[in-house]
Amino acid sequence: MKFKGTPFILGLQFLSTVIAYQLASNKGNSTSLLSTKSLIDNAYDFTFEGAKFAANSYCWLFGENKPLSEACPSKFCKTSDHLKLLKSGRTNIAYAIMEDTKNKRIIVSFKGTSSPNEWALDTNYRLTEYIPYVVKDEIATKEFIYRGWKVHRGFLKGYKTFHKNAMRYLLRLMARKKGYTLVFLGHSLGGALSVIAAVESHFCGLNPVIFTYGSPKVGNYRLIDWMSENFPLYITEQSLVSGKLIPRSFFRMTTSKDIVPLLPLYKQGFSHCGFHINIKNNLFFADKDDLELIGEFDKHLEFKEWRRRMKLLKKNYKEYMKSPMKGYQKFVESDYHRYYYIRMGCKQ
């Protein structure tokens, strides 16, 4: 396991602080060091639960202020008595705002790509200037200083729909729900929208948690540098150590052969942020043993994966051209994008 970016020594210092606190609070009860296994266990518990929400964002969730079990046909929804659907929308993007009364969380789940309109957003990847909509609409509570931020044009267009239809509602909701944690999450396109939503909510005084699954890159280096300062790796490390979800944690999930997180390319001016957790090999039945904690985005891993794919294309080019659609599916290895512990879709 490797922790990059935030020096690992800071993690050790934090760990020693946690242990000292636990020893004091337990009044002499013995406390053992949290092991690497404990970190993996906590990472799995956090991200597997988030994956269920990401998968079921593909369901047609309709209604307001009703139990999730009445709004969604999946097994996950039917057995989640502590979840309530507060608001949903489905236009050029789809989202659901839910309340988790058990864990005191407001969860905003964005659906991934499954329609022509959403594909149009994905392919409109030109970097465009970004000033948060909450700043433009004068509802931000924090000062904004433009730093040359740019984001994926299609993702920003998709987020604008959420902003117009739900952002003010979300801010009023969080003002009422004292002590609740705000969580943004999504798969693929939904993960990208979650990142923009988290930036916007930050300037309204909120400290959300982010989970992304197979998300493409969202912004340029300057935006990502700001994200790394305001959603720093050490916060997520604290969540992994403590087993408690701490505001401003950012979990970025990938699978080793998912092509989507490689896009748009680093060489095109895009980058990633968040604490990188990778599912190594097992495609359909990934468990704790398949996780690796990577930490900071590593462009060299991306370059290595692109070289592998180019070799694959060169080796199988003639075969791919005989059946372009099948060849395309083999090249992108699409199943590695569909499965994050479970299949992304309304079937769980």
N, C-alpha and C positions, 0 to 999 in steps of 0.2 A: 504494500500500500504506500502511496506517496502523496504527500500534501505539498502542493506548489503554491506560489503566490505569497500568502501569509506564512511567515516562517514557522516551521513546525515547533520551534522552541516556545512560541507564544501559546500553542496548543498545550504543551506540557506545563507551562506556567499556569494556564487556566485550569488544567486538570488538577494540579496540586492545590489550587485555591478551592476547587469543588470538594476535594477530599478533606481538606482542613475544615471546611464549613460543615461537612457531613459528620465528621468526628465530633465537632463541638455540639451540633444539634442532637446527635445520638447519645450524648453524655457518656462517652466511653465505649459504646458498642463498636465492635470491630467492623471496619469498612475496607474492602479489598479494592485494589486498583481496577478501574474499568478497562477491560481488555479490548483488543482489536475486534474480537467477536462481538462485544457489546456495541461497538460503533456500527458494525455491519447489521446487527440485529435491529438497532434503532433506525438505521437508514432504510432497511427493508420495510419495517412497520410503517414509517412515514410515507414512503413512496408507493407502497402497495395500496394503502388506503386511498392515496391521491389518484392512483391509476383507475380505481373503480369509478370515481367521479368523472375523470377524463373520458372513460369509455362510455358512460351513460349520458354524457353531454350530447352524444349522437342520437339519443332518443328524442321523440317529439314530445317535449315537455310543455304542457299548456296549463294555464290556470294561475291564480294568484292566491296566496295565503291558504294553501291547502296542504295536507300531508303529501310527501313525495310519493308515498305508496299509492295514492290515487291519481297521480299525474304521469306515471311512467310504468310500462309493462314489464320491465326487467326484474329479475330475481333480487338484485341488489336494492332496487327501489322498494319492492314489495316487503322486504324484510328490514327496512330502515325506519322504524317507528319514531326515531328521534330526529328525523330530517323533515324539513318543511320547505316546500317550494314557495318562494315569496314573489318572484317575478321572472318572466322569461320573454325572449324575443327571438324571432327567426325571420330575417330578411336576407341581406347579402352576407350576413354572418348569423350565428345562433349562439345564444348564451342562456344561462340559468343562474339566478341568484337564490341561494338556499340558506336556511338557518339550521345549524347543528346545535340543538338545545343541550345535548349531552356534554359536548366539549366546548360549548360557548364560542362557536365560530360562525362567521358569515362567509359562505363559500361562493365565489363567482367562477363558474365553469364555462369555458368557451369551447365550442365544437371545432373539430378539425375539418379538413377539406373533404367534401363529398358531393359538391354541386358545381355546375359550370361557372356560376358567379364566384364561388370561392376559388376555383382554379384561376379565374381571371385576376383575382387579388394576388395569388401566389406568384404569377408570372410577371406582374408589374413591379419588378424588383429594383428599379432605378432609385438611387439614394436621393432623398428630397429633404429640404430644410425642415427642422422640427422645433416648433415652439409649442409646449403643451396647451391643449385646448382649454384647460382650467385657467391658464394664465390669460389666454385670449379673451375668455368669457368673464374674467375678473372675479372668479370664485376661489382662486388660490389663496391660501393663507400664509404661504412662505414666499420669500423673495426669489425671483427667477432671474438669473444672469445668463444671457445667451453665450454659449461656449462653442459654437460651430457644430451643434448637434445635427445629425442627419439620420433618417430612418428609411426603411423599405417603404416605397410609396404605396404599394397595394395594402400592406398591413395597416398603415396609417389610415387609409381610406376605410378599411374594415372597422378599425377602432372608432372612427368618427361616428359610425352608426350607434355603437354602444354609448358613446358620450352623449349624443343627442337624446337617446331614449331612456338611459338608465343612470347616468352618473350622478345627477342631482338627487335622484331617489336613493342611490347608494350612500351618499353623504348624509342625508337625513336619517337613513336607517342606522348608520354607524354612530351618529350622535345620540340616538335613542338607546342603542345596545351597549351600554357601559360595560367594560370588562370583556367584551368580545374581541376575538382576533379575526382580522380580515385575511382571507386566503384567495389568491387568484391562481387558477390552474387551467391546463388544457393540453391537448395532444396536437402536434403538427401546427397548423395555422392557429389553433387555439392557444398553443404555448406562446407563439409570437404576440398574439393579442394580449395575453396575460402580462407580458413584460411591459408593454406600453401602458396598460391599465395601472400597473404598479407605479410607474413613473408619475402618471397623472395624480394618483391618489396620494403620493408622497407630498406633492405640493399643496395638498389640502390637509396636511397635518396627520395623515394616517401612516402606519408602519406595517404594511402587509407582508404576508408570507407568499412565496411564489413556488409553484411546482410546474415544470414543463417536461413534456414527454415527446421526444423526437422533434423538437422545435427547430425550425430554420433560424438563421441569424437574423437579427432585427435592425441593428443600427451600426453606425460607424464607430471608429476607435474612440472618439471623444465622448460619445454617449456612453460607451461601454466603460470607459475610465470612470465616469461619474457614477455609473451603476455599481462598479466595484468598490467605490468609496462609501456609498450609501446602503448597499446590500453586501457588506464585506464577507469574505469567506469565513472569517473567524466566528461570525454570528451563527452560521450554519454548523460550524464545528461545535459550538456550544450546544446547539440542539442535539447533535449526535452524541455528545458526551453525557448530557443531562437526561436525554430521553423525553424532553419536553420541547414542544414546538415554540420557538422564540421568534417574536416579530422581527422582520427583516431577514429571515432565513430565505435562501434561494436554492432550491434543489433542481438541478438540470440533468434530466435522465436521457441517456442514449442507449442504443444497442450497438455492438461492435461493427455491424455491417449495415446499419441504417444510413442511407445516403442523404436523407433530408437535412440532418444537422450540419452536413458539410456545405450546405447551400445557404445563400449565395456565397461565393468563394471569399476567403480571406484576402486574396489578391485583388478582389473587386472593391475592397474597402470596408468589408463587414467583419464583425468579430462577435464573440460570445462572452457572456458573463455568467455568474452563478457557480455554485459548487457542483462540479461534474461527477456524476455517479453513472457508471457504465455497467450494462448487462453483458457479460463477456461472450458466452457461447450459446447457452441453452435457449433455443428459440421459443418453444411453445410452453415449457413448464419451468421457467426461470424461478429459482429460489435464492435463499440467502447466499449459498455457496457460489452463485454466479455473479455476485456483485463485486465491483472494485471501486474504491473511493479514489478519485483522481484529483479533484480539487479544481485548480485553475485551468482555463482553456489553454490547450497546448497546440499551437499551429503546426508543430512538427508531426504530431499524430495525424492531423488532417492531411498533410502532404503525403505521408506514408500510405494512408488509405486511398488517396487519389492515384498514387502510383500502382497500387494493387489493382484498382479498377481499370486503369488504362492497359495494364498487361492482360487482364481478362478480356477486354474489348479486342485487343490486337490478336489474341490467341483464337477467339471464337467469332471473329468478324464475319466470315463467310457463312457460318451456321446462323448467326443472328439475322443476316440479310435474307436468308431463305424464308424466314418467318419473323418479320420485324416486330410484331407485337410480343411474341414469345421471347424474342431476343431482348427486347427492351425490359421485360419483366425479369429476365435472368440477370441482365446487367445491373439494374437498380436493386435487385434482391428485395422486392417490395414487401415480402412477408416480415422482414426484419423491421419494417416501419409500422406494420399493423399490430405487432405483438409487443406489449410492455407488461409482462407478467400474464396479462389476459389480452384477448383480442379487443382492439378498440372498436366499439360499436355497441348498439343497443341489443345485446344478446346475453349479457351476463346475469 
